[in-house]
Amino acid sequence: MKHLRLTGLVALALALPLLPGGYVLYVASLVLIYVLASFGTNILIGYTNLISLAGATFFGVGAYGTTILANQFGVPLPLAMLMAGLIAAMIGVLLAVPVLRLEEVFLAIATLGFVMIFMELAKQGGDLTGGESGMPGPSPTLFGLPLDERGLYLYIVVVLLACLWMARNLSDSRFGRGFLAIKGSEVAARSLGLDAARLKLVAFGICAFYTGIAGAMFAPLVRFVDPSVFDIMVSISFVSMVIVGGIGSVWGSVLGAVFVAGAPQVLTYIGLDNVQRSLYGVAMILSLRFLPDGLVGLLRRHRGTGR
Protein backbone atom coordinates (compact mmCIF):
# COMPACT_ATOMS: atom_id res chain seq x y z
CA MET A 1 0.00 0.00 0.00
CA LYS A 2 2.83 2.37 0.88
CA HIS A 3 4.57 1.75 -2.45
CA LEU A 4 1.26 2.24 -4.26
CA ARG A 5 0.79 5.66 -2.67
CA LEU A 6 4.36 6.63 -3.53
CA THR A 7 3.90 5.48 -7.12
CA GLY A 8 0.69 7.49 -7.38
CA LEU A 9 2.40 10.60 -6.03
CA VAL A 10 5.30 10.28 -8.46
CA ALA A 11 2.88 9.70 -11.35
CA LEU A 12 0.95 12.83 -10.37
CA ALA A 13 4.14 14.88 -10.16
CA LEU A 14 5.28 13.69 -13.60
CA ALA A 15 1.84 14.34 -15.13
CA LEU A 16 1.63 17.98 -14.06
CA PRO A 17 3.82 19.25 -16.94
CA LEU A 18 1.16 17.95 -19.33
CA LEU A 19 -1.30 20.53 -17.99
CA PRO A 20 -1.51 23.92 -19.70
CA GLY A 21 -0.66 27.11 -17.85
CA GLY A 22 2.70 28.33 -16.61
CA TYR A 23 1.36 29.43 -13.24
CA VAL A 24 0.32 25.88 -12.32
CA LEU A 25 3.82 24.61 -13.02
CA TYR A 26 5.35 27.51 -11.11
CA VAL A 27 3.25 26.80 -8.01
CA ALA A 28 3.94 23.05 -8.30
CA SER A 29 7.70 23.71 -8.59
CA LEU A 30 7.58 26.05 -5.59
CA VAL A 31 5.71 23.49 -3.49
CA LEU A 32 8.25 20.77 -4.35
CA ILE A 33 11.11 23.06 -3.35
CA TYR A 34 9.41 23.75 -0.05
CA VAL A 35 8.83 20.02 0.45
CA LEU A 36 12.60 19.57 0.44
CA ALA A 37 13.17 22.50 2.80
CA SER A 38 10.40 21.19 5.05
CA PHE A 39 11.95 17.76 5.15
CA GLY A 40 15.34 19.20 6.06
CA THR A 41 13.71 21.04 8.96
CA ASN A 42 11.77 17.90 9.87
CA ILE A 43 14.97 15.87 10.16
CA LEU A 44 16.26 18.27 12.79
CA ILE A 45 12.99 18.57 14.74
CA GLY A 46 11.73 15.03 14.28
CA TYR A 47 14.98 13.21 14.99
CA THR A 48 16.55 15.40 17.69
CA ASN A 49 13.76 17.63 19.12
CA LEU A 50 15.86 20.70 18.24
CA ILE A 51 13.93 23.67 16.88
CA SER A 52 15.92 26.01 14.66
CA LEU A 53 14.77 29.24 13.06
CA ALA A 54 17.88 29.51 10.90
CA GLY A 55 16.21 27.87 7.89
CA ALA A 56 16.03 31.14 5.97
CA THR A 57 19.82 31.48 6.35
CA PHE A 58 20.52 28.09 4.77
CA PHE A 59 17.85 28.69 2.12
CA GLY A 60 19.48 32.01 1.29
CA VAL A 61 22.98 30.53 1.21
CA GLY A 62 21.75 27.97 -1.31
CA ALA A 63 20.09 30.61 -3.49
CA TYR A 64 22.91 33.15 -3.34
CA GLY A 65 25.61 30.50 -3.56
CA THR A 66 24.12 28.99 -6.71
CA THR A 67 23.61 32.41 -8.30
CA ILE A 68 27.14 33.61 -7.55
CA LEU A 69 28.81 30.36 -8.63
CA ALA A 70 26.78 30.09 -11.85
CA ASN A 71 26.64 33.74 -12.92
CA GLN A 72 29.95 35.11 -11.71
CA PHE A 73 32.22 32.06 -11.90
CA GLY A 74 30.62 30.12 -14.73
CA VAL A 75 30.07 26.93 -12.73
CA PRO A 76 27.50 24.60 -14.41
CA LEU A 77 24.15 24.92 -12.66
CA PRO A 78 23.88 21.33 -11.28
CA LEU A 79 27.39 21.55 -9.83
CA ALA A 80 26.71 25.04 -8.49
CA MET A 81 23.60 23.73 -6.71
CA LEU A 82 25.52 20.86 -5.12
CA MET A 83 28.35 23.15 -4.04
CA ALA A 84 25.87 25.64 -2.57
CA GLY A 85 24.17 22.85 -0.63
CA LEU A 86 27.51 21.67 0.77
CA ILE A 87 28.44 25.25 1.71
CA ALA A 88 25.12 25.58 3.51
CA ALA A 89 25.84 22.32 5.35
CA MET A 90 29.26 23.55 6.49
CA ILE A 91 27.79 26.85 7.63
CA GLY A 92 25.05 24.95 9.46
CA VAL A 93 27.61 22.92 11.41
CA LEU A 94 29.68 26.02 12.24
CA LEU A 95 26.63 27.97 13.41
CA ALA A 96 25.44 25.04 15.51
CA VAL A 97 28.65 24.83 17.56
CA PRO A 98 28.01 27.88 19.78
CA VAL A 99 24.28 27.28 20.30
CA LEU A 100 23.92 23.53 20.84
CA ARG A 101 24.16 23.86 24.61
CA LEU A 102 21.02 25.97 24.58
CA GLU A 103 17.63 24.33 24.83
CA GLU A 104 14.14 24.88 23.49
CA VAL A 105 13.17 28.55 23.20
CA PHE A 106 16.72 29.80 23.81
CA LEU A 107 18.03 27.76 20.88
CA ALA A 108 15.26 29.07 18.63
CA ILE A 109 16.00 32.69 19.58
CA ALA A 110 19.74 32.22 19.06
CA THR A 111 19.24 30.74 15.59
CA LEU A 112 16.88 33.60 14.77
CA GLY A 113 19.88 35.90 15.13
CA PHE A 114 21.61 34.05 12.28
CA VAL A 115 18.84 35.12 9.90
CA MET A 116 19.32 38.77 10.83
CA ILE A 117 23.08 38.48 10.36
CA PHE A 118 22.67 36.79 6.98
CA MET A 119 20.25 39.45 5.72
CA GLU A 120 22.66 42.21 6.76
CA LEU A 121 25.61 40.48 5.08
CA ALA A 122 23.58 40.09 1.88
CA LYS A 123 22.65 43.79 1.98
CA GLN A 124 26.28 44.83 2.46
CA GLY A 125 27.68 42.35 -0.05
CA GLY A 126 28.21 44.90 -2.81
CA ASP A 127 28.74 43.49 -6.29
CA LEU A 128 29.04 39.95 -4.92
CA THR A 129 25.43 39.79 -3.69
CA GLY A 130 23.92 42.79 -5.45
CA GLY A 131 23.34 44.59 -2.15
CA GLU A 132 19.83 45.59 -1.16
CA SER A 133 18.77 45.63 -4.82
CA GLY A 134 19.53 41.94 -5.25
CA MET A 135 20.64 40.33 -8.50
CA PRO A 136 19.27 38.15 -11.30
CA GLY A 137 19.17 34.46 -10.60
CA PRO A 138 20.88 31.88 -12.81
CA SER A 139 19.25 30.73 -16.01
CA PRO A 140 17.99 27.15 -15.69
CA THR A 141 20.30 24.94 -17.74
CA LEU A 142 21.33 21.29 -17.74
CA PHE A 143 24.61 20.25 -19.36
CA GLY A 144 24.64 23.56 -21.20
CA LEU A 145 21.12 23.13 -22.58
CA PRO A 146 18.46 25.66 -21.52
CA LEU A 147 15.47 24.33 -19.60
CA ASP A 148 11.97 25.66 -20.14
CA GLU A 149 9.45 25.74 -17.28
CA ARG A 150 8.54 22.09 -17.82
CA GLY A 151 12.16 21.00 -17.99
CA LEU A 152 12.99 22.88 -14.79
CA TYR A 153 9.98 21.34 -13.05
CA LEU A 154 11.04 17.81 -14.01
CA TYR A 155 14.58 18.59 -12.89
CA ILE A 156 13.23 19.67 -9.48
CA VAL A 157 11.19 16.44 -9.29
CA VAL A 158 14.28 14.31 -9.93
CA VAL A 159 16.40 16.19 -7.37
CA LEU A 160 13.63 15.98 -4.78
CA LEU A 161 13.13 12.23 -5.26
CA ALA A 162 16.88 11.61 -5.01
CA CYS A 163 17.14 13.65 -1.81
CA LEU A 164 14.10 11.99 -0.25
CA TRP A 165 15.47 8.55 -1.14
CA MET A 166 18.72 9.38 0.65
CA ALA A 167 16.84 10.73 3.63
CA ARG A 168 14.59 7.67 3.88
CA ASN A 169 17.71 5.54 4.26
CA LEU A 170 18.95 7.78 7.05
CA SER A 171 16.76 6.12 9.68
CA ASP A 172 18.46 2.78 9.03
CA SER A 173 21.94 4.21 9.26
CA ARG A 174 24.14 4.54 12.32
CA PHE A 175 23.44 8.25 12.47
CA GLY A 176 19.69 7.70 12.15
CA ARG A 177 19.64 5.28 15.06
CA GLY A 178 21.77 7.69 17.06
CA PHE A 179 19.35 10.55 16.33
CA LEU A 180 16.42 8.48 17.58
CA ALA A 181 18.38 7.56 20.70
CA ILE A 182 19.09 11.15 21.71
CA LYS A 183 15.50 12.07 20.88
CA GLY A 184 14.25 9.46 23.34
CA SER A 185 16.70 10.33 26.10
CA GLU A 186 19.96 12.19 25.69
CA VAL A 187 21.19 10.93 29.07
CA ALA A 188 20.46 7.33 28.12
CA ALA A 189 22.12 7.83 24.74
CA ARG A 190 25.27 9.10 26.41
CA SER A 191 25.27 6.13 28.77
CA LEU A 192 25.39 3.92 25.67
CA GLY A 193 28.52 5.69 24.51
CA LEU A 194 26.89 7.95 21.91
CA ASP A 195 28.34 11.40 21.34
CA ALA A 196 25.16 13.50 21.56
CA ALA A 197 26.89 16.77 20.64
CA ARG A 198 28.43 15.24 17.52
CA LEU A 199 25.08 13.75 16.45
CA LYS A 200 23.37 17.12 16.86
CA LEU A 201 26.04 18.76 14.71
CA VAL A 202 25.45 16.16 12.02
CA ALA A 203 21.68 16.77 12.24
CA PHE A 204 22.22 20.51 11.82
CA GLY A 205 24.47 19.85 8.84
CA ILE A 206 21.92 17.56 7.15
CA CYS A 207 19.13 20.06 7.79
CA ALA A 208 21.24 22.87 6.34
CA PHE A 209 22.19 20.78 3.30
CA TYR A 210 18.60 19.94 2.36
CA THR A 211 17.43 23.50 2.97
CA GLY A 212 20.40 24.82 1.00
CA ILE A 213 19.58 22.56 -1.97
CA ALA A 214 16.01 23.84 -1.80
CA GLY A 215 17.31 27.41 -1.97
CA ALA A 216 19.61 26.43 -4.83
CA MET A 217 16.58 25.28 -6.86
CA PHE A 218 14.59 28.35 -5.79
CA ALA A 219 17.03 30.78 -7.46
CA PRO A 220 16.60 29.59 -11.10
CA LEU A 221 12.85 29.23 -10.55
CA VAL A 222 12.22 32.84 -9.49
CA ARG A 223 15.14 34.20 -11.56
CA PHE A 224 15.93 36.85 -8.92
CA VAL A 225 17.34 36.89 -5.38
CA ASP A 226 17.44 39.73 -2.87
CA PRO A 227 17.80 39.89 0.93
CA SER A 228 14.11 40.57 1.61
CA VAL A 229 13.18 37.15 0.21
CA PHE A 230 15.04 35.35 3.02
CA ASP A 231 13.56 36.96 6.12
CA ILE A 232 12.34 35.39 9.34
CA MET A 233 8.95 34.55 7.81
CA VAL A 234 10.71 31.99 5.60
CA SER A 235 12.10 30.23 8.68
CA ILE A 236 8.70 30.34 10.36
CA SER A 237 7.06 28.88 7.27
CA PHE A 238 9.49 25.92 7.32
CA VAL A 239 8.67 25.19 10.96
CA SER A 240 4.97 25.68 10.20
CA MET A 241 5.14 23.02 7.48
CA VAL A 242 6.63 20.54 9.92
CA ILE A 243 4.04 21.23 12.64
CA VAL A 244 1.05 21.30 10.29
CA GLY A 245 2.18 18.28 8.26
CA GLY A 246 3.50 16.08 11.05
CA ILE A 247 6.77 15.98 12.96
CA GLY A 248 9.14 13.15 12.05
CA SER A 249 7.26 12.02 8.93
CA VAL A 250 8.20 12.13 5.26
CA TRP A 251 4.54 12.40 4.28
CA GLY A 252 4.12 15.09 6.91
CA SER A 253 6.74 17.19 5.13
CA VAL A 254 4.89 16.73 1.85
CA LEU A 255 1.45 17.57 3.26
CA GLY A 256 2.78 20.50 5.27
CA ALA A 257 4.52 22.02 2.25
CA VAL A 258 1.44 21.56 0.05
CA PHE A 259 -0.71 23.35 2.61
CA VAL A 260 1.63 26.08 3.87
CA ALA A 261 3.36 26.86 0.55
CA GLY A 262 0.58 26.02 -1.88
CA ALA A 263 -2.38 27.61 -0.10
CA PRO A 264 -0.88 31.16 -0.04
CA GLN A 265 -0.27 30.95 -3.79
CA VAL A 266 -3.91 30.08 -4.30
CA LEU A 267 -4.96 32.93 -2.00
CA THR A 268 -2.76 35.34 -3.96
CA TYR A 269 -4.24 34.12 -7.22
CA ILE A 270 -7.78 34.86 -6.02
CA GLY A 271 -6.82 38.23 -4.54
CA LEU A 272 -6.57 37.33 -0.82
CA ASP A 273 -2.81 37.68 -0.43
CA ASN A 274 -3.24 39.89 2.66
CA VAL A 275 -4.21 36.85 4.78
CA GLN A 276 -1.18 34.70 3.94
CA ARG A 277 0.68 35.26 7.19
CA SER A 278 -2.48 34.85 9.22
CA LEU A 279 -2.84 31.44 7.58
CA TYR A 280 0.44 30.27 9.12
CA GLY A 281 -0.63 31.27 12.61
CA VAL A 282 -4.12 29.84 12.40
CA ALA A 283 -2.88 26.58 10.89
CA MET A 284 -0.24 26.13 13.61
CA ILE A 285 -2.73 26.87 16.42
CA LEU A 286 -5.34 24.50 15.04
CA SER A 287 -2.76 21.78 14.41
CA LEU A 288 -1.32 21.98 17.91
CA ARG A 289 -4.79 22.07 19.45
CA PHE A 290 -6.61 19.43 17.44
CA LEU A 291 -3.92 17.59 15.42
CA PRO A 292 -0.79 17.16 17.55
CA ASP A 293 0.49 14.63 14.99
CA GLY A 294 -0.30 16.97 12.08
CA LEU A 295 -2.15 16.17 8.89
CA VAL A 296 -0.32 12.89 8.52
CA GLY A 297 -1.68 11.80 11.90
CA LEU A 298 -5.18 12.50 10.68
CA LEU A 299 -4.57 10.33 7.61
CA ARG A 300 -3.15 7.53 9.73
CA ARG A 301 -6.21 7.47 11.95
CA HIS A 302 -8.68 7.44 9.07
CA ARG A 303 -6.79 5.42 6.48
CA GLY A 304 -4.12 3.54 8.39
CA THR A 305 -1.25 5.20 6.48
CA GLY A 306 2.33 4.74 7.57
CA ARG A 307 5.46 6.85 7.45
C-alpha positions as CSV (number, residue, x, y, z in Angstrom):
1,M,0.0,0.0,0.0
2,K,2.8,2.4,0.9
3,H,4.6,1.8,-2.5
4,L,1.3,2.2,-4.3
5,R,0.8,5.7,-2.7
6,L,4.4,6.6,-3.5
7,T,3.9,5.5,-7.1
8,G,0.7,7.5,-7.4
9,L,2.4,10.6,-6.0
10,V,5.3,10.3,-8.5
11,A,2.9,9.7,-11.3
12,L,0.9,12.8,-10.4
13,A,4.1,14.9,-10.2
14,L,5.3,13.7,-13.6
15,A,1.8,14.3,-15.1
16,L,1.6,18.0,-14.1
17,P,3.8,19.2,-16.9
18,L,1.2,18.0,-19.3
19,L,-1.3,20.5,-18.0
20,P,-1.5,23.9,-19.7
21,G,-0.7,27.1,-17.9
22,G,2.7,28.3,-16.6
23,Y,1.4,29.4,-13.2
24,V,0.3,25.9,-12.3
25,L,3.8,24.6,-13.0
26,Y,5.4,27.5,-11.1
27,V,3.3,26.8,-8.0
28,A,3.9,23.0,-8.3
29,S,7.7,23.7,-8.6
30,L,7.6,26.0,-5.6
31,V,5.7,23.5,-3.5
32,L,8.2,20.8,-4.4
33,I,11.1,23.1,-3.4
34,Y,9.4,23.8,0.0
35,V,8.8,20.0,0.4
36,L,12.6,19.6,0.4
37,A,13.2,22.5,2.8
38,S,10.4,21.2,5.1
39,F,12.0,17.8,5.1
40,G,15.3,19.2,6.1
41,T,13.7,21.0,9.0
42,N,11.8,17.9,9.9
43,I,15.0,15.9,10.2
44,L,16.3,18.3,12.8
45,I,13.0,18.6,14.7
46,G,11.7,15.0,14.3
47,Y,15.0,13.2,15.0
48,T,16.5,15.4,17.7
49,N,13.8,17.6,19.1
50,L,15.9,20.7,18.2
51,I,13.9,23.7,16.9
52,S,15.9,26.0,14.7
53,L,14.8,29.2,13.1
54,A,17.9,29.5,10.9
55,G,16.2,27.9,7.9
56,A,16.0,31.1,6.0
57,T,19.8,31.5,6.3
58,F,20.5,28.1,4.8
59,F,17.8,28.7,2.1
60,G,19.5,32.0,1.3
61,V,23.0,30.5,1.2
62,G,21.7,28.0,-1.3
63,A,20.1,30.6,-3.5
64,Y,22.9,33.2,-3.3
65,G,25.6,30.5,-3.6
66,T,24.1,29.0,-6.7
67,T,23.6,32.4,-8.3
68,I,27.1,33.6,-7.6
69,L,28.8,30.4,-8.6
70,A,26.8,30.1,-11.8
71,N,26.6,33.7,-12.9
72,Q,30.0,35.1,-11.7
73,F,32.2,32.1,-11.9
74,G,30.6,30.1,-14.7
75,V,30.1,26.9,-12.7
76,P,27.5,24.6,-14.4
77,L,24.2,24.9,-12.7
78,P,23.9,21.3,-11.3
79,L,27.4,21.6,-9.8
80,A,26.7,25.0,-8.5
81,M,23.6,23.7,-6.7
82,L,25.5,20.9,-5.1
83,M,28.3,23.2,-4.0
84,A,25.9,25.6,-2.6
85,G,24.2,22.8,-0.6
86,L,27.5,21.7,0.8
87,I,28.4,25.3,1.7
88,A,25.1,25.6,3.5
89,A,25.8,22.3,5.4
90,M,29.3,23.5,6.5
91,I,27.8,26.8,7.6
92,G,25.0,25.0,9.5
93,V,27.6,22.9,11.4
94,L,29.7,26.0,12.2
95,L,26.6,28.0,13.4
96,A,25.4,25.0,15.5
97,V,28.7,24.8,17.6
98,P,28.0,27.9,19.8
99,V,24.3,27.3,20.3
100,L,23.9,23.5,20.8
101,R,24.2,23.9,24.6
102,L,21.0,26.0,24.6
103,E,17.6,24.3,24.8
104,E,14.1,24.9,23.5
105,V,13.2,28.6,23.2
106,F,16.7,29.8,23.8
107,L,18.0,27.8,20.9
108,A,15.3,29.1,18.6
109,I,16.0,32.7,19.6
110,A,19.7,32.2,19.1
111,T,19.2,30.7,15.6
112,L,16.9,33.6,14.8
113,G,19.9,35.9,15.1
114,F,21.6,34.1,12.3
115,V,18.8,35.1,9.9
116,M,19.3,38.8,10.8
117,I,23.1,38.5,10.4
118,F,22.7,36.8,7.0
119,M,20.3,39.5,5.7
120,E,22.7,42.2,6.8
121,L,25.6,40.5,5.1
122,A,23.6,40.1,1.9
123,K,22.6,43.8,2.0
124,Q,26.3,44.8,2.5
125,G,27.7,42.3,0.0
126,G,28.2,44.9,-2.8
127,D,28.7,43.5,-6.3
128,L,29.0,40.0,-4.9
129,T,25.4,39.8,-3.7
130,G,23.9,42.8,-5.4
131,G,23.3,44.6,-2.2
132,E,19.8,45.6,-1.2
133,S,18.8,45.6,-4.8
134,G,19.5,41.9,-5.3
135,M,20.6,40.3,-8.5
136,P,19.3,38.2,-11.3
137,G,19.2,34.5,-10.6
138,P,20.9,31.9,-12.8
139,S,19.3,30.7,-16.0
140,P,18.0,27.1,-15.7
141,T,20.3,24.9,-17.7
142,L,21.3,21.3,-17.7
143,F,24.6,20.2,-19.4
144,G,24.6,23.6,-21.2
145,L,21.1,23.1,-22.6
146,P,18.5,25.7,-21.5
147,L,15.5,24.3,-19.6
148,D,12.0,25.7,-20.1
149,E,9.5,25.7,-17.3
150,R,8.5,22.1,-17.8
151,G,12.2,21.0,-18.0
152,L,13.0,22.9,-14.8
153,Y,10.0,21.3,-13.0
154,L,11.0,17.8,-14.0
155,Y,14.6,18.6,-12.9
156,I,13.2,19.7,-9.5
157,V,11.2,16.4,-9.3
158,V,14.3,14.3,-9.9
159,V,16.4,16.2,-7.4
160,L,13.6,16.0,-4.8
161,L,13.1,12.2,-5.3
162,A,16.9,11.6,-5.0
163,C,17.1,13.6,-1.8
164,L,14.1,12.0,-0.2
165,W,15.5,8.5,-1.1
166,M,18.7,9.4,0.7
167,A,16.8,10.7,3.6
168,R,14.6,7.7,3.9
169,N,17.7,5.5,4.3
170,L,19.0,7.8,7.1
171,S,16.8,6.1,9.7
172,D,18.5,2.8,9.0
173,S,21.9,4.2,9.3
174,R,24.1,4.5,12.3
175,F,23.4,8.3,12.5
176,G,19.7,7.7,12.1
177,R,19.6,5.3,15.1
178,G,21.8,7.7,17.1
179,F,19.3,10.5,16.3
180,L,16.4,8.5,17.6
181,A,18.4,7.6,20.7
182,I,19.1,11.1,21.7
183,K,15.5,12.1,20.9
184,G,14.3,9.5,23.3
185,S,16.7,10.3,26.1
186,E,20.0,12.2,25.7
187,V,21.2,10.9,29.1
188,A,20.5,7.3,28.1
189,A,22.1,7.8,24.7
190,R,25.3,9.1,26.4
191,S,25.3,6.1,28.8
192,L,25.4,3.9,25.7
193,G,28.5,5.7,24.5
194,L,26.9,7.9,21.9
195,D,28.3,11.4,21.3
196,A,25.2,13.5,21.6
197,A,26.9,16.8,20.6
198,R,28.4,15.2,17.5
199,L,25.1,13.8,16.4
200,K,23.4,17.1,16.9
201,L,26.0,18.8,14.7
202,V,25.4,16.2,12.0
203,A,21.7,16.8,12.2
204,F,22.2,20.5,11.8
205,G,24.5,19.9,8.8
206,I,21.9,17.6,7.1
207,C,19.1,20.1,7.8
208,A,21.2,22.9,6.3
209,F,22.2,20.8,3.3
210,Y,18.6,19.9,2.4
211,T,17.4,23.5,3.0
212,G,20.4,24.8,1.0
213,I,19.6,22.6,-2.0
214,A,16.0,23.8,-1.8
215,G,17.3,27.4,-2.0
216,A,19.6,26.4,-4.8
217,M,16.6,25.3,-6.9
218,F,14.6,28.4,-5.8
219,A,17.0,30.8,-7.5
220,P,16.6,29.6,-11.1
221,L,12.9,29.2,-10.5
222,V,12.2,32.8,-9.5
223,R,15.1,34.2,-11.6
224,F,15.9,36.9,-8.9
225,V,17.3,36.9,-5.4
226,D,17.4,39.7,-2.9
227,P,17.8,39.9,0.9
228,S,14.1,40.6,1.6
229,V,13.2,37.2,0.2
230,F,15.0,35.3,3.0
231,D,13.6,37.0,6.1
232,I,12.3,35.4,9.3
233,M,9.0,34.5,7.8
234,V,10.7,32.0,5.6
235,S,12.1,30.2,8.7
236,I,8.7,30.3,10.4
237,S,7.1,28.9,7.3
238,F,9.5,25.9,7.3
239,V,8.7,25.2,11.0
240,S,5.0,25.7,10.2
241,M,5.1,23.0,7.5
242,V,6.6,20.5,9.9
243,I,4.0,21.2,12.6
244,V,1.1,21.3,10.3
245,G,2.2,18.3,8.3
246,G,3.5,16.1,11.1
247,I,6.8,16.0,13.0
248,G,9.1,13.2,12.1
249,S,7.3,12.0,8.9
250,V,8.2,12.1,5.3
251,W,4.5,12.4,4.3
252,G,4.1,15.1,6.9
253,S,6.7,17.2,5.1
254,V,4.9,16.7,1.8
255,L,1.5,17.6,3.3
256,G,2.8,20.5,5.3
257,A,4.5,22.0,2.3
258,V,1.4,21.6,0.1
259,F,-0.7,23.3,2.6
260,V,1.6,26.1,3.9
261,A,3.4,26.9,0.6
262,G,0.6,26.0,-1.9
263,A,-2.4,27.6,-0.1
264,P,-0.9,31.2,0.0
265,Q,-0.3,31.0,-3.8
266,V,-3.9,30.1,-4.3
267,L,-5.0,32.9,-2.0
268,T,-2.8,35.3,-4.0
269,Y,-4.2,34.1,-7.2
270,I,-7.8,34.9,-6.0
271,G,-6.8,38.2,-4.5
272,L,-6.6,37.3,-0.8
273,D,-2.8,37.7,-0.4
274,N,-3.2,39.9,2.7
275,V,-4.2,36.9,4.8
276,Q,-1.2,34.7,3.9
277,R,0.7,35.3,7.2
278,S,-2.5,34.8,9.2
279,L,-2.8,31.4,7.6
280,Y,0.4,30.3,9.1
281,G,-0.6,31.3,12.6
282,V,-4.1,29.8,12.4
283,A,-2.9,26.6,10.9
284,M,-0.2,26.1,13.6
285,I,-2.7,26.9,16.4
286,L,-5.3,24.5,15.0
287,S,-2.8,21.8,14.4
288,L,-1.3,22.0,17.9
289,R,-4.8,22.1,19.5
290,F,-6.6,19.4,17.4
291,L,-3.9,17.6,15.4
292,P,-0.8,17.2,17.6
293,D,0.5,14.6,15.0
294,G,-0.3,17.0,12.1
295,L,-2.2,16.2,8.9
296,V,-0.3,12.9,8.5
297,G,-1.7,11.8,11.9
298,L,-5.2,12.5,10.7
299,L,-4.6,10.3,7.6
300,R,-3.1,7.5,9.7
301,R,-6.2,7.5,12.0
302,H,-8.7,7.4,9.1
303,R,-6.8,5.4,6.5
304,G,-4.1,3.5,8.4
305,T,-1.3,5.2,6.5
306,G,2.3,4.7,7.6
307,R,5.5,6.9,7.4
